[in-house]
Amino acid sequence: MPEQTTSSDRVEFHPQALVPGLRHIGYDVFADARPSGLEEHSHPGAFEVCWIRRGCLSWQVAGRDWSVGPGDLFLTLPDERHGGRNGVMDRCELFWTSFSLDEAAAAGWLGHAESALLRRSLATSRIRVCRGPAGIGERFAGMLSALAEPDPLTPAVVRSGLTLLLSEVRIAYARAATGGRQVSSRIARALAIMHEQLATGVAVDAIAGQVGLRPSQFRAVFRSETGFSPQEHLLRLRVERAKELLADRRRSVTAVALACGFASSQYFATAFRRSTGFTPRSWRQRAA
């Protein structure tokens, strides 16, 4: 029986005894941002792949910040120190796994040539964030389901699931390295409008009209191309801008709220805390 951690919003297994090399695999939901939700840590000798199902993350690896959105994969290399930026785990729903290719090859269930190919592909990837392949959520869920109710075939089911997942992740990163995420001209214009009119409290329906789409059509296309709804993206922009303005202690919190397009300081404080885990004032003090 693999070691298991389970709650209403978290499932985690450590199935090394069943599948050598698979250090851990799990699923988590953070309904609100949590300070100290995930402190900086590392996985000795093991890669880690996370897939964000909903929400977004501000991730930090070796002192560098990365923004990860819904549908994105995030890759961490063996022994790298990483965690939520400023020790905060943002609002999100995600799957993750860490694995040692050397241990899998030593155990014999993954060939040495296959292990070397995966290691070379992942370790030399020039990017860390890319779009996850279709069906990757089901791939994670299938392995977790098998581990939750183990039977004699569970090791084989999980080994095959992990092999397919790693193959798909390798292909996703290879494709992303040659292209990257593209958006249409209309959505590119919408993104520019959001930046330009951030302080005005610009409405999503107004943006849709400016780029020649019906509001419902605009919302669907925007989510398809960016991974976020227009409102989610606007909120992210406003919170990130607020973080910058809060560094100027001459500005009141109310002034920062209005400068970022929030209708009131109360709504600003609520939205900021849900997004970062801190009130605007406590963020200012932490950043000082």
N, C-alpha and C positions, 0 to 999 in steps of 0.2 A: 504494500500500500504506500503510494508516494506521500511525502510530507505535504500537508495541506493547510492553507489559511483561507477561511471563508467567512464572509459577512454579507449583509444585504447589498453592499455596493463594492465588494472586493472578493476576488477569487485568485488564489495563488497556489501553485504546486512547485515542489522541488523534486522532480522525478528522476534524479541522477541514478538511483538504483535500478529503475526500470529501463531508462534510455540513457546510457552513459554519454556524457557530453552536454545533455540538456540540463543546464544549471537551474533555471526556473522559467516558468511561463505563467502568465496571469492576465487579469482583467481588473480595471479599477474605474470608479466614477467619483469625481470630485464635484459635488453640486455647487460649491463656492470655493473661491481661492483660499488656500490654507497656508499661513506662515509656517515655516519649518515642515511643510508637507513632504518634502523630499530633499534632504540635505545632500551635499556633495559626497559622492562615493565612487567606487570603481568596481570592475569585475575582472579580477586577475585572470589573464589568459583567455578571456571570453569576449566575443562580440555581443552587442545588445541591439535588437531591432524593436522599435516601438511603432505602433500604428494608431493614429489619432482618429477615432470614430466620430466624435463631436467635440466642439470647443476648440481651444487653442492653447499652446504652451509657449512660454519664454524659457528656453533651455540654454544652459551654459556648459560649455565643454572647454577645458583648458583656458579659461578666461575669456572665451569668445561667446557672444550671444547669438542665438538662433531663434527665429520665429517659426513655429510649426502649427499648421492649421488643420482643419478637418479633412480627412482623406490622405494626409501626408504620412510618409514613413520617416523615421529618424534613425540614423545609424551611429552607434558609438563603438569605437575600436577597443580592443583589449587593453586593460590597465589605464584607460583614460579617466581622469577625474571629471565627473559631470553631475548635474542636478538642476533643479529649478532655479531660475535666476533670483538672487537674493534669498535663497532658501524657500521660495514660494512655489507651491504647486497650483497652477491656474485652473480655472473651471474647465473640465474636460472629461471625456470618456475615452479610455484607451486600452489596447492590448499590448503586451510586451513579452519578449523572451530573451534570455541570454543563453549562449551556447559556446562550447569549446569544440572547434573542429578537430583539433589534435586528439582530444579524448574520444570523440566519435570514431575517428579513423583507427585509433589504438584498439577500440572495442570491436572493430571489424564490421560494424553495420553501415559505415560510410567508407567507400573506397578511398585509398590514399590519393589517387589521381583526382577524384571528385573533391576531396577535402582541399587539396592544393589549389584547384581551380577556384573554388569558392573563396578561399582565403585571399588569393591574389586579387580576385575581382573586388571584394569588399574592402580590403586593406588599402588598395590603390585608388579607390573612388575619390574623385575630386570634389564631390558634393556630399552633403550629409542629409539634406532634405529633398525628397522627391514624392511624386504622387504614388500612392499604393496601387497595386494591380487590382483589377476587378475580382471580387470574391475572397479577398484576403481576410476579411472579417469572419467569413464562414470557415476559412481554414483554421484560424485561431480557435473559434468556437468549437469546431469538431474535435480538436486535440484536448481542449479543456473538458468537453463532455465525456470523452473516453477516459480521461484520468479521474473524473468524478465518480465513475462507476466501473472500476477496473475489472477485467476478466482476463483469461489466458492470452487473448489476442491483443490486449491493450498496447504492449510494447511495439508490436508490428504496426498497429494503427498510428501510433504517435510518431514512430520513425518515418513512416511513409508521408504523414502529414507535414512533418518538419522538413523532410527532403524537398517536397514540392514547394513549401513556403520559401525556403532558402533559394531555390531555383528561380522562383518568381521575383523575389526581392533582387537577386543578382541582375535579372533582365531589366527590371524597373530602373535600377540605378544606371545600367549601361545605356539605356535609351535616354534617360534624363540628361546624362553627361553630353549627349550629342545634340540635344534640342532644348530642353527646359520647358517650363510652363508658358504657354502662349494664351493671349486673350484677344478677342476680336476688337476691331476699331471702335465699335460702339461701347464696349465695356471699358476699353482703355480711356475713352473720353469720359465715361461715368466716373472712373477712378480719379481722373484729373479734376473733375468738378467737385468731388468730395473733398479733395485736398484744398482747392481754391476757395471753397465756400464753407469751410469747416466751422468758422465762428458764427455763421448766420443761422445755424439750425436748419440747414437746407433739408427739405422733405424728400423722401424716396420717390414719391409720385412725380414731383417736379423734375427730378433727375431723369426719370423714365421719359418724360415728355421732351426733355432737352436732347436725348439721344435717339428719339423717334421710335420708342417702344411703348406698348401698353403696360401699365403698372404690373399686371400679373405676369406678362411675358418677360418684362425686365427682371423681375425677381427670380424667375426660373432660369433665365440665361445667366444672370449674375452668379447664382449659386453653382450652376453647372461649370462655369469657367474659373471661378475663384475658390470654390469650396465654402464660401460664406454667404449668408443672406446680405442684402445691401445694408440693413439696419445693424447687423452684427459687425460688418466692416466699418461702418460709420462710428459705432461705439468704440471699437478698437482704436481708430484714428484719434478720437477725442480723448480717450484715456492716455494714449501715448503722448499726445500734445500736452495734456495736463501734467504729466510727469516732468516734462521739460520746464513748464512754466512754474511749477511748484518750487523749483530750485531757486527762483528769484523771490527771496523772502520779503521783498518790498510789496509784492502783490498779495492781496488778501485771497482767501480761499474762494470767496464769492466772485472776485474779479477773474480768477482763473476759470471758474465754472462758466461764466458768461463768455469769456474769450474762446472757450472750446465748444461753444454751441449748446451748452446745457441750459435748460429752461429755468432751473433754480439751483441754489447751492445744496438744498436737501436732496434733490434727485442726483446731483453730481456726487455727493458723498455716498449715497447708496450704490450707484453704478460703479464708482471707483473702488469701493470696498469689495463688491462682488467680483470685480475683475482682478484685483491685486491682492486681496486679503488684508489691506490696510485702509484706514481712513486717510483722507488727503493730508491732515495734520501729522498723523503718525508717519506717513511716507516722507513728508518734508523733514521731520526730525531724524528719520533713519538715514536720509540722503545727505544730511548736513555734515 
